[in-house]
Amino acid sequence: MRPLAVLGTGTVVAGFVVLLERGLAGFFDFSYTFVTLVGALAVLQGLRYALGRRKAERESVELGEPERRYTVAVPGDDLDERIRRSSGRTRGANRARGRIRTRLRDVATAELVAKGDYTPTEAEEAVRDGSWTDDAAAAAFLSETATMPLREALRARLAGKSSFRFGLSRTLAALEEAEP
């Protein structure tokens, strides 16, 4: 061990002994000069460590990439994606709209059958001719023969929606009401 380390360790041990046995403190003369010297020594040691720290080489830690979360498919995500694709004026938008209508026709038919009011054949016919709901916009949206009434088309335009978006939202609302 270095001599300074031995001296420091001995001083700390002596301090603990004096702390435990207070009578030993009388052997030391703690005059003003002694306390001043100990304070000056403490300041010098602090400066020495502070200056030594300035010369230390700084290294940064490189963090790895955070763990990626696994995304789980949610029922209806594919329909949401199709709805997003159908909002444009591209060739693919018309195909996406057709797929959405076909899927919603199947859902409406299954809802009517599950509710118990229709047989599968009657439910398909009701969706095809628009008699499955009282909502004219929803009936026209899924119907192969009915067209959207002028009043509903004007309401869609005033709401700032396309006739497809308007019919879609009304159909989803009608399906929600038709749940068993």
PyMOL commands that set and color helices and strands:
alter all, ss='L'
color gray80, all
select helices_A, chain A and resi 3-20+22-27+32-54+77-85+91-115+120-129+136-142+150-158+163-177
alter helices_A, ss='H'
color red, helices_A
deselect
rebuild
show_as cartoon
